[in-house]
Amino acid sequence: YCFIENKDGQQTYKIYQPFNTKGLKWLSSHDSSVWQGWSQLPPKGLEVIITKSLKDVMALATTLRIPAVSLQSENTKPKQSVIDELQYRFKVIYVLYDNDFDKDVNVGRMMGKKLVEDMGCGVQVELPEKYGAKDYSDLILKVGRVEAEMIMSNQILIPF
């Protein structure tokens, strides 16, 4: 699968090879400033989710029909102008980074909080630990699509 993004007149790609057992599953020409899923965002909308990976962008957009975007990692700091554009285009911005509940330091929680506080945007949400899933695509694998959709749509999330 090849995913294309256009930024500043330049086309970049990310290739997913799920059955590659002898090498990398992902190949990418994106630099740290490329937002995955940006090309698929509608001009305006009620809500958007900032998440941490292309697989979660795809899972959220296809199951919940909520547009989503992600930077290349949770440690990447977005430009304020991009956050301002998201705030102009969408009424609510959710930040859904990993819930690293099984680690000594919950980096996803920490970086999500930092994004919300430093950039002055959105509402940080997190998957409840009781499901044993650190991100939305893992939640789908653990509980199935229907239950994962209910968990998210019923807002059984832990806001910060």
Accessible surface in RSA format (square Angstrom, percent):
REM  Atomic radii and reference values for relative SASA: ProtOr
REM  Chains: A
REM  Algorithm: Lee & Richards
REM  Probe-radius: 1.40
REM  Slices: 20
REM RES _ NUM      All-atoms   Total-Side   Main-Chain    Non-polar    All polar
REM                ABS   REL    ABS   REL    ABS   REL    ABS   REL    ABS   REL
RES TYR A   1   164.27  76.7 128.40  73.1  35.87  93.3  95.08  71.5  69.19  85.3
RES CYS A   2    72.99  55.2  43.57  48.6  29.42  69.1  29.66  75.1  43.33  46.7
RES PHE A   3    52.70  26.4  49.42  30.6   3.27   8.5  52.70  31.9   0.00   0.0
RES ILE A   4    69.39  39.5  57.73  43.0  11.66  28.1  57.73  41.6  11.66  31.6
RES GLU A   5     9.91   5.7   9.84   7.4   0.07   0.2   2.98   5.8   6.94   5.7
RES ASN A   6    91.27  62.9  70.77  68.4  20.50  49.4  27.59  66.4  63.69  61.6
RES LYS A   7    63.16  30.8  56.07  34.4   7.09  16.9  48.41  43.6  14.75  15.7
RES ASP A   8   131.03  91.8  84.55  84.2  46.49 109.9  44.46 104.6  86.57  86.3
RES GLY A   9    89.45 110.3   0.00   N/A  89.45 110.3  44.26 121.5  45.18 101.2
RES GLN A  10   121.48  67.9 116.91  85.4   4.57  10.9  25.77  54.8  95.72  72.6
RES GLN A  11   119.95  67.1  93.88  68.6  26.07  62.1  22.38  47.6  97.57  74.0
RES THR A  12    17.19  12.2  16.41  16.6   0.78   1.9  16.96  22.8   0.23   0.3
RES TYR A  13    88.83  41.5  88.83  50.5   0.00   0.0  48.67  36.6  40.16  49.5
RES LYS A  14    30.58  14.9  30.58  18.8   0.00   0.0   6.65   6.0  23.93  25.5
RES ILE A  15    54.96  31.3  54.96  40.9   0.00   0.0  54.96  39.6   0.00   0.0
RES TYR A  16    59.91  28.0  58.80  33.5   1.12   2.9  24.84  18.7  35.07  43.2
RES GLN A  17    58.44  32.7  53.32  39.0   5.11  12.2  20.87  44.4  37.57  28.5
RES PRO A  18    33.36  24.3  24.11  22.0   9.25  33.6  24.23  20.0   9.13  56.8
RES PHE A  19   178.84  89.5 159.31  98.7  19.53  50.8 162.89  98.8  15.94  45.6
RES ASN A  20    42.07  29.0  30.02  29.0  12.05  29.0  13.29  32.0  28.77  27.8
RES THR A  21   123.15  87.6  84.37  85.5  38.78  92.4  72.63  97.6  50.52  76.4
RES LYS A  22   197.04  96.1 155.64  95.5  41.40  98.6 109.85  98.9  87.18  92.9
RES GLY A  23    48.69  60.0   0.00   N/A  48.69  60.0  30.76  84.4  17.93  40.1
RES LEU A  24   121.15  67.5 114.64  82.0   6.51  16.4 117.03  82.2   4.12  11.1
RES LYS A  25    94.16  45.9  89.17  54.7   4.99  11.9  71.20  64.1  22.96  24.5
RES TRP A  26    80.21  32.2  68.86  33.3  11.35  26.6  48.18  25.7  32.03  52.0
RES LEU A  27    72.92  40.6  69.69  49.9   3.23   8.1  72.92  51.2   0.00   0.0
RES SER A  28    56.68  47.9  19.91  26.6  36.78  84.7  19.31  41.1  37.37  52.4
RES SER A  29    50.63  42.8  26.14  34.9  24.48  56.4  33.01  70.3  17.62  24.7
RES HIS A  30    23.06  12.6   1.40   1.0  21.66  55.4   0.04   0.0  23.02  26.8
RES ASP A  31    86.54  60.6  77.87  77.5   8.67  20.5  43.80 103.1  42.74  42.6
RES SER A  32    70.88  59.9  64.15  85.6   6.72  15.5  30.68  65.3  40.20  56.3
RES SER A  33    38.45  32.5  29.62  39.5   8.83  20.3  32.99  70.3   5.46   7.6
RES VAL A  34     4.98   3.3   4.98   4.5   0.00   0.0   4.98   4.3   0.00   0.0
RES TRP A  35    14.21   5.7  11.10   5.4   3.11   7.3   7.77   4.1   6.45  10.5
RES GLN A  36     3.29   1.8   3.15   2.3   0.14   0.3   1.75   3.7   1.54   1.2
RES GLY A  37     2.35   2.9   0.00   N/A   2.35   2.9   1.82   5.0   0.53   1.2
RES TRP A  38    60.73  24.4  57.27  27.7   3.45   8.1  34.95  18.6  25.78  41.8
RES SER A  39    59.39  50.2  22.65  30.2  36.73  84.6  27.44  58.4  31.95  44.8
RES GLN A  40   132.07  73.9 103.69  75.8  28.38  67.6  68.67 146.2  63.40  48.1
RES LEU A  41    16.24   9.0   0.84   0.6  15.39  38.7   0.84   0.6  15.39  41.4
RES PRO A  42    47.87  34.9  41.29  37.6   6.58  23.9  47.87  39.5   0.00   0.0
RES PRO A  43   110.97  80.9 101.70  92.7   9.27  33.7 107.86  89.1   3.11  19.3
RES LYS A  44   116.35  56.8 101.22  62.1  15.13  36.0  80.09  72.1  36.26  38.6
RES GLY A  45    31.67  39.1   0.00   N/A  31.67  39.1  24.32  66.7   7.35  16.5
RES LEU A  46   115.16  64.1 102.09  73.0  13.06  32.8 105.75  74.3   9.41  25.3
RES GLU A  47    44.02  25.3  42.15  31.9   1.88   4.5   5.06   9.8  38.96  31.8
RES VAL A  48     0.00   0.0   0.00   0.0   0.00   0.0   0.00   0.0   0.00   0.0
RES ILE A  49     4.30   2.4   4.30   3.2   0.00   0.0   4.30   3.1   0.00   0.0
RES ILE A  50     0.07   0.0   0.07   0.1   0.00   0.0   0.07   0.1   0.00   0.0
RES THR A  51     2.24   1.6   1.48   1.5   0.76   1.8   0.00   0.0   2.24   3.4
RES LYS A  52    32.54  15.9  25.83  15.8   6.72  16.0  12.60  11.3  19.94  21.2
RES SER A  53    19.73  16.7  17.59  23.5   2.13   4.9  19.73  42.0   0.00   0.0
RES LEU A  54    10.79   6.0   9.48   6.8   1.31   3.3   9.48   6.7   1.31   3.5
RES LYS A  55    78.68  38.4  75.27  46.2   3.42   8.1  44.82  40.3  33.87  36.1
RES ASP A  56     0.67   0.5   0.67   0.7   0.00   0.0   0.15   0.3   0.53   0.5
RES VAL A  57     9.56   6.3   9.56   8.7   0.00   0.0   9.56   8.3   0.00   0.0
RES MET A  58    58.69  30.4  55.75  36.9   2.93   7.0  47.30  40.2  11.39  15.1
RES ALA A  59    14.21  13.1   7.84  12.1   6.37  14.5  13.87  19.5   0.34   0.9
RES LEU A  60     0.00   0.0   0.00   0.0   0.00   0.0   0.00   0.0   0.00   0.0
RES ALA A  61    35.39  32.5  29.61  45.7   5.79  13.2  29.96  42.2   5.43  14.4
RES THR A  62    74.41  52.9  72.64  73.6   1.77   4.2  62.73  84.3  11.68  17.7
RES THR A  63    18.71  13.3   8.12   8.2  10.59  25.2   8.12  10.9  10.59  16.0
RES LEU A  64    29.22  16.3   8.89   6.4  20.33  51.1  12.25   8.6  16.97  45.7
RES ARG A  65   181.49  76.2 155.36  79.2  26.13  62.2  71.96  98.4 109.52  66.4
RES ILE A  66    30.01  17.1  29.36  21.9   0.65   1.6  30.01  21.6   0.00   0.0
RES PRO A  67    31.02  22.6  23.98  21.9   7.04  25.6  30.21  24.9   0.81   5.0
RES ALA A  68     3.11   2.9   0.00   0.0   3.11   7.1   0.00   0.0   3.11   8.2
RES VAL A  69     0.00   0.0   0.00   0.0   0.00   0.0   0.00   0.0   0.00   0.0
RES SER A  70     0.00   0.0   0.00   0.0   0.00   0.0   0.00   0.0   0.00   0.0
RES LEU A  71     4.11   2.3   2.67   1.9   1.44   3.6   2.67   1.9   1.44   3.9
RES GLN A  72    52.35  29.3  27.40  20.0  24.94  59.4  19.20  40.9  33.14  25.1
RES SER A  73    45.65  38.6  39.97  53.3   5.68  13.1  36.79  78.3   8.86  12.4
RES GLU A  74    24.63  14.1  18.65  14.1   5.98  14.2   6.11  11.8  18.52  15.1
RES ASN A  75   103.96  71.7  82.69  79.9  21.26  51.2  25.41  61.2  78.55  75.9
RES THR A  76    27.48  19.5  17.71  17.9   9.77  23.3  16.97  22.8  10.50  15.9
RES LYS A  77   148.21  72.3 120.87  74.2  27.34  65.1  73.07  65.8  75.13  80.0
RES PRO A  78     8.26   6.0   1.64   1.5   6.63  24.1   5.10   4.2   3.16  19.7
RES LYS A  79   130.67  63.7 121.29  74.4   9.38  22.3  82.78  74.5  47.89  51.0
RES GLN A  80    79.84  44.6  73.12  53.4   6.71  16.0  53.04 112.9  26.80  20.3
RES SER A  81    74.26  62.7  61.26  81.8  12.99  29.9  50.40 107.3  23.86  33.4
RES VAL A  82    30.63  20.2  29.42  26.6   1.21   2.9  30.63  26.6   0.00   0.0
RES ILE A  83     0.00   0.0   0.00   0.0   0.00   0.0   0.00   0.0   0.00   0.0
RES ASP A  84    70.48  49.4  64.70  64.4   5.78  13.7  27.71  65.2  42.77  42.7
RES GLU A  85    74.37  42.7  68.29  51.7   6.07  14.5  24.24  46.9  50.12  40.9
RES LEU A  86     0.00   0.0   0.00   0.0   0.00   0.0   0.00   0.0   0.00   0.0
RES GLN A  87    74.76  41.8  56.56  41.3  18.20  43.3  23.60  50.2  51.16  38.8
RES TYR A  88   159.83  74.6 138.77  79.0  21.06  54.8 108.56  81.6  51.28  63.2
RES ARG A  89    31.94  13.4  28.86  14.7   3.08   7.3  12.34  16.9  19.60  11.9
RES PHE A  90     5.26   2.6   0.00   0.0   5.26  13.7   2.03   1.2   3.22   9.2
RES LYS A  91   168.24  82.1 130.70  80.2  37.54  89.4  82.61  74.4  85.63  91.2
RES VAL A  92    46.60  30.7  43.22  39.1   3.38   8.2  46.60  40.5   0.00   0.0
RES ILE A  93     6.37   3.6   3.58   2.7   2.79   6.7   3.58   2.6   2.79   7.6
RES TYR A  94    46.93  21.9  46.93  26.7   0.00   0.0  27.66  20.8  19.27  23.8
RES VAL A  95     0.00   0.0   0.00   0.0   0.00   0.0   0.00   0.0   0.00   0.0
RES LEU A  96     5.47   3.0   4.05   2.9   1.42   3.6   4.05   2.8   1.42   3.8
RES TYR A  97    10.55   4.9   5.10   2.9   5.45  14.2   3.25   2.4   7.30   9.0
RES ASP A  98    11.22   7.9  10.26  10.2   0.95   2.3   0.05   0.1  11.17  11.1
RES ASN A  99     0.86   0.6   0.75   0.7   0.11   0.3   0.20   0.5   0.66   0.6
RES ASP A 100    15.35  10.7  15.09  15.0   0.25   0.6   2.93   6.9  12.41  12.4
RES PHE A 101    64.04  32.0  35.80  22.2  28.24  73.5  41.20  25.0  22.84  65.4
RES ASP A 102   103.17  72.3  64.95  64.6  38.22  90.4  32.94  77.5  70.22  70.0
RES LYS A 103   124.14  60.6 105.82  64.9  18.32  43.6  80.09  72.1  44.05  46.9
RES ASP A 104   158.30 110.9 116.26 115.7  42.04  99.4  37.65  88.6 120.65 120.3
RES VAL A 105    86.39  56.8  79.69  72.1   6.70  16.1  82.84  72.0   3.55   9.6
RES ASN A 106    24.89  17.2  16.60  16.0   8.28  19.9  14.16  34.1  10.73  10.4
RES VAL A 107    55.55  36.6  55.55  50.3   0.00   0.0  55.55  48.3   0.00   0.0
RES GLY A 108     0.09   0.1   0.00   N/A   0.09   0.1   0.08   0.2   0.02   0.0
RES ARG A 109    87.15  36.6  85.72  43.7   1.43   3.4  25.94  35.5  61.21  37.1
RES MET A 110    97.92  50.7  90.87  60.1   7.05  16.8  63.34  53.9  34.57  45.8
RES MET A 111    31.25  16.2  29.73  19.7   1.52   3.6  20.61  17.5  10.64  14.1
RES GLY A 112     0.11   0.1   0.00   N/A   0.11   0.1   0.11   0.3   0.00   0.0
RES LYS A 113   105.57  51.5 105.01  64.4   0.56   1.3  48.35  43.5  57.22  61.0
RES LYS A 114    99.42  48.5  95.74  58.7   3.68   8.8  62.64  56.4  36.79  39.2
RES LEU A 115    11.80   6.6   7.23   5.2   4.57  11.5  11.38   8.0   0.43   1.1
RES VAL A 116    28.92  19.0  26.67  24.1   2.26   5.4  26.67  23.2   2.26   6.1
RES GLU A 117   111.84  64.2  83.21  62.9  28.63  68.2  40.86  79.0  70.98  58.0
RES ASP A 118    75.72  53.0  43.05  42.8  32.67  77.2  16.73  39.4  58.98  58.8
RES MET A 119    11.79   6.1   5.90   3.9   5.90  14.0   4.32   3.7   7.48   9.9
RES GLY A 120    54.90  67.7   0.00   N/A  54.90  67.7  35.75  98.1  19.15  42.9
RES CYS A 121     3.44   2.6   0.00   0.0   3.44   8.1   2.47   6.2   0.97   1.0
RES GLY A 122    32.21  39.7   0.00   N/A  32.21  39.7   5.94  16.3  26.28  58.8
RES VAL A 123    63.70  41.9  60.66  54.9   3.05   7.3  63.70  55.3   0.00   0.0
RES GLN A 124     5.86   3.3   5.63   4.1   0.22   0.5   1.51   3.2   4.35   3.3
RES VAL A 125    10.64   7.0   9.14   8.3   1.51   3.6   9.14   7.9   1.51   4.1
RES GLU A 126     2.67   1.5   2.67   2.0   0.00   0.0   1.56   3.0   1.12   0.9
RES LEU A 127     1.37   0.8   0.90   0.6   0.46   1.2   0.90   0.6   0.46   1.2
RES PRO A 128    11.98   8.7  11.98  10.9   0.00   0.0  11.98   9.9   0.00   0.0
RES GLU A 129    99.10  56.9  93.30  70.6   5.79  13.8  23.79  46.0  75.31  61.5
RES LYS A 130   158.83  77.5 113.80  69.8  45.03 107.2  78.45  70.6  80.38  85.6
RES TYR A 131    41.89  19.6  29.46  16.8  12.43  32.3  21.78  16.4  20.11  24.8
RES GLY A 132    30.20  37.2   0.00   N/A  30.20  37.2  20.85  57.2   9.34  20.9
RES ALA A 133     0.64   0.6   0.00   0.0   0.64   1.4   0.64   0.9   0.00   0.0
RES LYS A 134    81.50  39.8  78.66  48.3   2.85   6.8  33.02  29.7  48.49  51.6
RES ASP A 135     4.59   3.2   2.79   2.8   1.80   4.3   4.59  10.8   0.00   0.0
RES TYR A 136     0.94   0.4   0.19   0.1   0.75   2.0   0.19   0.1   0.75   0.9
RES SER A 137    17.85  15.1  15.23  20.3   2.62   6.0  15.52  33.0   2.34   3.3
RES ASP A 138    30.38  21.3  30.05  29.9   0.33   0.8   7.15  16.8  23.23  23.2
RES LEU A 139     0.00   0.0   0.00   0.0   0.00   0.0   0.00   0.0   0.00   0.0
RES ILE A 140    38.83  22.1  35.66  26.6   3.16   7.6  35.66  25.7   3.16   8.6
RES LEU A 141   152.91  85.2 121.43  86.9  31.48  79.1 124.66  87.5  28.25  76.0
RES LYS A 142   123.53  60.3  86.58  53.1  36.95  88.0  40.14  36.1  83.39  88.8
RES VAL A 143    42.40  27.9  18.08  16.4  24.32  58.6  26.62  23.1  15.78  42.8
RES GLY A 144    31.60  39.0   0.00   N/A  31.60  39.0  29.70  81.5   1.89   4.2
RES ARG A 145   122.73  51.5 116.17  59.2   6.56  15.6  41.24  56.4  81.49  49.4
RES VAL A 146   111.04  73.1 109.21  98.9   1.83   4.4 109.55  95.2   1.49   4.0
RES GLU A 147    72.89  41.8  70.66  53.5   2.22   5.3  17.49  33.8  55.40  45.2
RES ALA A 148     0.00   0.0   0.00   0.0   0.00   0.0   0.00   0.0   0.00   0.0
RES GLU A 149    44.04  25.3  44.01  33.3   0.03   0.1   7.56  14.6  36.48  29.8
RES MET A 150   101.35  52.5 101.13  66.9   0.22   0.5  73.71  62.7  27.64  36.6
RES ILE A 151     4.15   2.4   4.12   3.1   0.04   0.1   4.15   3.0   0.00   0.0
RES MET A 152    13.75   7.1   7.32   4.8   6.43  15.3   7.48   6.4   6.27   8.3
RES SER A 153    75.79  64.0  45.41  60.6  30.38  70.0  42.85  91.3  32.94  46.1
RES ASN A 154    94.91  65.5  69.98  67.6  24.93  60.0  17.96  43.2  76.95  74.4
RES GLN A 155   125.16  70.0 108.45  79.3  16.71  39.8  27.87  59.3  97.29  73.8
RES ILE A 156    75.09  42.7  68.52  51.0   6.57  15.8  75.09  54.1   0.00   0.0
RES LEU A 157    28.92  16.1  12.72   9.1  16.19  40.7  13.16   9.2  15.76  42.4
RES ILE A 158    73.38  41.8  71.90  53.6   1.48   3.6  73.38  52.8   0.00   0.0
RES PRO A 159    91.42  66.6  75.73  69.0  15.69  57.0  75.83  62.6  15.58  96.9
RES PHE A 160   109.68  54.9  49.10  30.4  60.57 157.6  84.08  51.0  25.60  73.3
END  Absolute sums over single chains surface
CHAIN  1 A     8930.0       7088.8       1841.2       5137.2       3792.8
END  Absolute sums over all chains
TOTAL          8930.0       7088.8       1841.2       5137.2       3792.8
